[in-house]
């Protein structure tokens, strides 16, 4: 519940001020809703203006009486007749409230002392004496178990000895109440400490309630003044730009790589130092190798290690990740020592996602997007048996979720170890070899022609591009040389887009995959075949390679789509904003119109 009073004393009407094209209160409501942590989100307000604005934006609002003294009183009135266990109070003037902070507040009710807790709240470290002494900044001190002892607008504790090492904490205005504590607050009269400090938490302490504090490092922006609003608008603009196209990328690389024929046989010695007592290694292996004793017997399972054969017939899904994670948790008491993916891009993406989800709560669909993963993945190893996808080096694991196809793109996604053994790609069917190789070629084309291009991505992209031409155009390489070079091209192509981005082809291919289930490699080929206006010389090269290798690119996939299917396909493609920005620049929306995408899809 978000209490929202129109007539704030320091900045009247602040909740209706514009923040990046939407009122502050709407931004706060949407931020709380998007965390996915709550069964219901409401704005509780005394203002018809705010009420109507929330309703207009499709939100839930409740009108309250105007004479409430505090936000807690306001939400107590709203929650009185609701069947709820926990009510969370999010301040209406904190539009950058983070999921991570809210999770920390809620998680205290899962701890061993949960029965003692009447309400939970957040605090964050502060070090600037100006902020410590600012009466608008509420400070809190806690006991050894992080239960609140006192809240004050004054510096607490007072540093009589200036050399004493004291950590000050600022109280963040987010509360999670047990409903009974909230109802008690509403009926109990204000006492002297709350009246003096004007801090409602003190009423709880004065009546013997227990407030458990959680520490957060997230620094939001509270909008108390017009200057705060200016800072918030600037921050929002920078944040939006950074997510889409940050100029300086501080992305992780795979820390350990082994390359060469027969390097797969080093796997046991690579894993040995990572093995934890009673914790198995879990091997996710493409089921095309089921019954292939030549490969499976070389895996050398130890102790309680487990091998799961996984079908790569369909693109990886968030539901599939959740099911594998559940299966592992149901079967093993101890968290695995690591996840090893052996297969093509589908299996490698699943391995990365499972490793992430074994250390993070919820569903894999909760983390589809950029930098949403809060906790490090468990140790994970990638061993590609098909070259071209770049999944072995990518910062992304691409998954189809219930409402979108989008990668889990985070610093915790890349593998801790990759084994590149060209011999593992022996026997890949010709069409599959071509489609994945073209995926690599298209990675390079989109990176090298994109607006995000920098010297780092250019150097990798150019090398992979040249390798692809050498493999697919010259025709004078042996199979053994082709295998090794395509493995290197895949790596370099993946590195190029890690520090840049893909473009039109991948955005539209995601739409095909989501609606029709088209596999990634072949989907890219189907789309790229129609993109001569965007990548003219490279589509000509592609068409020549198709002819040279006698490949049939499927046609007619979109001929009989319903309007709903076509619109969904277009929606999925257009949702991938960074890809379009890389391909077409800031004015991409004037080029990539719905009509343009519809006409292109109808050619496929």
N, C-alpha and C positions, 0 to 999 in steps of 0.2 A: 504494500500500500504506500502511495506517495502522497503525503499531505501537501496541499497546495493552497496557500493563502495569497490572495491578490495584493493586499496592501502591506507589503513588507516595509518595515520602518526605515531601513537604510537605503533601499532601492525599490520604491513602489512600482508594481507592475512588472518586476524583473522576469517573472516566469513566462510572460507573454512577449518578451523581447526577442528579436530575430537572432537565431544562431544557425548560420549556414543555410538559410532559407526556410527554417522551421522554428516555431517558438521553443524557448528553453524547456518548457514543461513537456512538450511533445518529444523532444530529444531524450529527456530523462525517461519518459514512459517507454519509448522504443528501446532504449539501452537495457532497461530492466526486463522487458519482454524477450529481447534477443538472447539473453543469457540462457533461456530454456530451463531455468532452475525452479520456476514457480508454476503451480497449477492455475493460478489466476493473478492478474496484475490490475490494480485499480488506482486511479487518481481520486483522492478524497478532497473536495474543495468547497469553499464558501462562495465561490465566484461563478456566476452563470457564464461569464466570458470564458473562463478556463474550462468549465464543464462542456460548453458547446464546442470548444476547440478540440478537446480530446475525442468527443463523439464524432466530430467531423472527420477526424483522422482515423476512424475505425477502432478507437480504444474504448475502454470501460471506465466510466466516471461515476462517482457517487456524490450527491449534494449533502453537505453537512450544515449544522448550525453555525452561525457566524461568531458566537461568543466564546469559542474555545480558547483557552490560555496557551495550549501547546499542540504540537503535531501529534503527540501520543494521545491526547484527549480526543483529537479529531478522528484518528483511526480507531480508537476504542469504540466510539459511537458507531462507526461503520461496521466493525467486526462483531459487535455484541451478539447478533442473532445468526452469525455464520458458524457452520460446523468446520472449524479449522483447528490445527494443532499449533502451528507456528505462524506468526504474523511478522513479516519483515517490513520495517519502516525505512524506505529510501528517501532521502531528502530531494525535494523537487528542484533545488538549485544545483544539483550535482549531475549534469548530463553525461559525464564521462565515467559514471559508476561502472566498475569492471566486474566481469563474471568471476575473476579470480578472488577479488575481495569479498564478494557475496558468498562464494563457496567457503571461504575461510570462516565467515560468521556462522554459516549453517553447520559446518563440520564440528564445531564445538559441542553440538548436541549428540555427536557420535562418540565422544570421549568417555573415559572411565568415570569422570565426575559429572556426567550429564544430569544425573538426578538432582544435583545440588543447584543447577543453573536455572535462574528465573528469566534472565535475558542475556543475550550476547551482543557484543559490539566490537568495533574495529579501532585500532590505534596504529599510528605510524611514527617512526623515529623522526625527530626534528633536531637540528644542530645549530640553526641560525638564531643568535640571541635576540635579534629583532623580532622573529616569529615567536620565540619562547616568551618574550615579555609583552607581546601584543594581546590585549584583552579580548580581541575578536577570535583569538585562537584558544580553544578550550584544551587544557592539559589534563592528563590523567596519570595517577600513580597506582601501581598494582602490587599485590603480594607475590610470593615466590611461585604460586600456581596461576598467576595472571588474572586473579580476581581483583576487580577494582576496589581501591581503598578510598579514593576521593577524586573529584573533578574540580577544576578551578580555572578561572580566567587569569589568575596570577601564576608566576613561575613556581611550580611545585616539583620536587622539593626546592626550598630556597637555598641557593649555594652560598652559605656563610663562609665556607672554606673554598676560595676560588680555584684551588688546585684539586678539589675532589672530583673524581671521575663519575659523573652523573649522566645517565641517558634520559633525555626528556622525550615524552610521547605526546603527540597531538591526537585528540579524540576525533575520529571520523564519524559523521552523523548518520551511521547506518546501524540499525538495531534489529535483532531478531528476538521477539517476545514469545514466551509461552502465553497462550491466550489468557490464562488466569492472572498472570502478573500484569498484563495490560489492563484487564478489568479492574484489578485492585488499584492500579495507578489512577484510574479514572474516578474512582469513588473516594479515594483518600485525599484529604486537604493538603494544600501546599504548606510546607513548614519553613522555618527560618533560613536554612542553608540554601534551599532552592530559591527562595525569595531574594536573598542577597546576591547570589551569583547569576541568577536567571539561567540555570542549567537543569533541565528536567530530570536528568539521570540522578541527581542528588535526592530527589523524592524517593526513588527506589532504595537508595542506601539508607536514608533516614528511617525507612520503615523495615529495614532488615532484609531486603532482597539481595540476592547474589547476582552480580554482573560479571560474566566471564569475558575477558578481552582477548581478541586475536590480533596478531601483528601482521600488518600488510606493508609491502614496499611500494604499492601502487600510489602514485601521486596524482590525484585528480585536480580539477579546477572547480572551486566553489564560486558561484556567481553571487557575490554580495554587493558589488559596486559596478558602476559603468565601466571602470577600468578592467575589472575581472571579465566583463562581457567582451571587451576588445581582445583581451588575451585569449579567451575561449574561441572566438571566431578565428583568430590567427592560428591557434593550435589545431582547430578542426581542418582548416585549409591545408596546413602542413601535413597533418596526419593522413588526409585523403590522398594528397599528392605522393606521400612517401610510400603508402601501401601499393599504389599503382606503379610508380616509377621513381624509386629512390636513386639518386645519382651515385651514392657511394654504397656499395653492397658489401656487407660483412657476413658473408655466407660461409658455412663450414664446408670443408672438403672431406672425402673419405680418407681417414688417417692412415689406413694400411691397405696396400694392394700387392698381390702377387700375380705375375703374368708369365705365361709360357706353357708349352705343351707338357702335359703330365703334372702340372702344378696342383691339380685337384687332389693328388695323393698326399699333399702336405696338410690336408684339412685336419686330421687328428692332432698333429703337433700344434697347429694354429689354435685349436679349441682348448687344448689341455690346460693352459694357464687361466682360462676363463671359467673353468668348471667349478661350481660351488657344491659343497657337501649336500647330498640328497636331492640336488636340483638337476633335472634332466635338461639335455639339449633337445629341442623340438625341430625336426626337419620337415619343412613343407616342400614337397617334391611334385613336379608336374606328373600327372598320372599317365602321361605318354611313356614314362619309364617303368610303369608297373610291369613286373615280369622281366625287366632288363637287368639280369643279375650282374652283367659286366659293370654297370654303374652302381646299382644298389649295394652290392657286396663291398664296394670300395668306400662306402659311407662309414662303415665300422662303428656300429652302435655300441655304446658302453652302458653298463649299469641299467638305469631306468629310462634311457633315451627313448624317444618315440618318433616314428616316421609317419607322417600323414601324406597320403597321395591326394592331390588336389586337381580337380578338372580345370583346365584353362580354356574350355570351350566357349565360355562367356566372359565378358569384361568383369573385373573384380567389383564387388558390391560392398557397401557398408554393412549390410545384413550378413554377408558371408564372413566378414571380419569378426563381427559380434558373435557369430555362431562358433567360429574356431576358438576365439578367446574363451567363451563359455565352456567349450569342450575341454580345453586345457585346464581351466580352473576347477572343473568338476572332477577331473581325473587325477590331478596332482595336488598334494598338500602344499608343496613348496613352489615358489615362483621359479620358472625355468632359468637355467644358467644363460640361455640364449636361444634365438630363433635363427635358423639357417634356411634361406630360400634357394631352391635349386630349380631353375626353369627359365621361361621367357619373362617378358615384362609383367604379365598378369601375376605370376607367382612371386616375382620380386616385389611388386607393389603390395601384395597380400602380406608378405613377410615383414615389410617395413611397417605396415599398418598394425599388424598383430603385436609387434614389438612395442609400438607406441601404446596400444590399448591395454596391454598387460600392466602398465604403470599409470594409467589415467582412467578416471571414472566415466561412466556413461556409455554412449554409443559412438561408434566411429563417425557417424553423421554429424555429431556435435562439433567435430574438429575440421570439417571441410572448409577450407579457406586458408588465409595467410596468417601464420604466427598465432594460432589459437591453442596450441598444445602447451599445457603448463608444466608437465613433468617429463624428465628424460626417459627415453625408451630404454627397454632392457637391451643388452648386447645383441646385435644382429649382424648376420653375414649374408652377402649376396653372391650367388654363383650362377651367372647367366649361361644358358644352354642355347640361346638364340641371340644373335647380335643385331643391334640397330636401334632398339628402343631407348637406350640411354638410362634405363631404370636403375642400372647398377651404380650410377654416380649421381642421380637426380636428388634434389631436395624435396621432391614431391612424390607422393603415392596417390595415383589417380583412381578415384572410386566413384561408382554410381550410387547415389543415395536415394532416399525416398522422394526428394523434390529436385535434385540437381545432380549433375556429374561435375565433380570438382575435386582437386587434389587436396590432401592434407599436406600443406606446404609449411615446413617448420625447420628450425635448426636441429631438431631431434630426429628428423626423418632419415638422413643419409646413413648408409651402412657404416658400421665400425670396421668392417673388413670386407674386401672383395677379392674373390679368386677368379682370375681370367685365364681359363684354359681353352684355347681354340679347339682342342680335340673334342670337347663336349658338344660342339656344334655340328659334328659329323652326322650326316643323315637327315638334316632338316629339309623338309620338302621344298622343291624349287620355288613355288608360289610364295610360301611363307618366308623363305630366305629373301625373296625380292621385296615383299611388302615391308618387312622389318628394316631391310636396307634402305628402302625409300623413306621410311619414317625418319631415319638418320639424315638422309639427304634433305628432307623437308625441314627438319630442325635447323640445319645449317642455312638454308635459303631464308627462312623466316627470321633467324637471328641476324644474319648479315645484311638483310634489307630493312631491319627494324629501326625505329627511332631510339630504342634503348641501347643500341650498339655502343660498346666501348672497346678500348684496345685489348682488354682481357678476353672478352667474349669473341672479339674478331679473330684473335690469334688461334683460338681453339676451333672456331667455326670454319676458318679458311683451311686449316689442316684436315678437318673431317670432310669438308666439301671436296677437296682434291683427292682424298682417299676414296670417296664414293665414286668419283669419275673414273679413277684408276681401276676400281673393282668392276663397275657396271658398264663402262664404255670401251675400255681398251681391249679387253678380251684376251690379253696375253699372259694373265696370271694363272698359276696352277691353283687347284682347289685348296691346297694347304696354305698358299700365300693369301688367297682370298679370305680364308677363315680368320687368319691372324690380323689382316689389315681391316676387315670389317669390325672385328672386336675393338681395335684401336679407334676406328671411325666412330663407333657407337659411344665410346668413352669421351672422345673429344667433342662430339656433337652434344652429348649430355652436359658437358662442362660449359659449352658455349651458351646454351639456353639457361643454365643455372645462373649465369651472370648477365643474362639478357632476358629474352622471353620469346615464346613462339608467336604465331600470328593468325592470319585469316583462316588458313587451312585447319589448324587445330581447333579453333573456335567452332567452325562449322562441323568438323568431324565429331566433336563432343555432342552436337545436336543429333547427328545420325545415330551415334552410339546409344544415347539416352532413349530415343524413341524406337529405333529399329533393332537395337542390340548389335549393331555392326562392330566387328572387331577393330581395334585401333589402327593397326597397320594398313589393312585394306580400306578402312574408312578414309584415312588420309589420302590414299591413292585415288579413291573415287572423287574426293573433293578437289585435290590438287589438279586433276585432269581438266577442271573447269575454271582455273584461276589465272588464265593467261593475262587478263587485264591488270592483275596485281603483281604477278611475277613472270613477265613475258619470256625472257630468255631461258629461265629455269624450267618453265613448263614445256617449252620446246625441247630442251634436253631430256626431261622426264619422258615425254612422248616417244622420243627416239629410243630411250632405254627400254620402254615397254615393248616396242617393236623388236629391238635386238634380242630380247630374252623371251619373245613369244608369249607375253603375258596378256590375259584377257581381263580388262578392268570391267567389273560388273556395271550395268546401266539399268535404268528404269526403276531404281529403288523407291523413288519418291513420286512415281507417276500416279499412284492411286491412294495417296494419303488423304485422310479426312482433313477438314479445316482445323479441327482441334489438334490433330497430330502435327500438322504443318506449323501451327502457331506455337505449340510446345517446343518443336525443334528450333524455331527462330528464337523463342524466349531463352532457351538454354544457351544457344550460341551468343546472343547479345549480352547475357549475364556475365560473360568473361571479359570484363572491362580491360584488365591489363593487356590481354592479347590484342584487342582492337587498338588500344593506345600505342602499343609497340608497332603494330602494322601500319596504322594510318595517322598517328599523331593526335593532338588534342581535339581536332575537329572531326574525329572518326564518325560521330553520330550522323553527320550530314552526308557521309558517304555510305556507311553500312546501314542503310535504312531497311525496314522490314520488307519493302517491295524488292529491294536489291537482293536480299537473302532468299526471298521466295523465288525469284527468277533463277537464281543460281541452283537452288535445291531442285527445281523442276527440270533442270538439265541433267540431274544425276539419276 
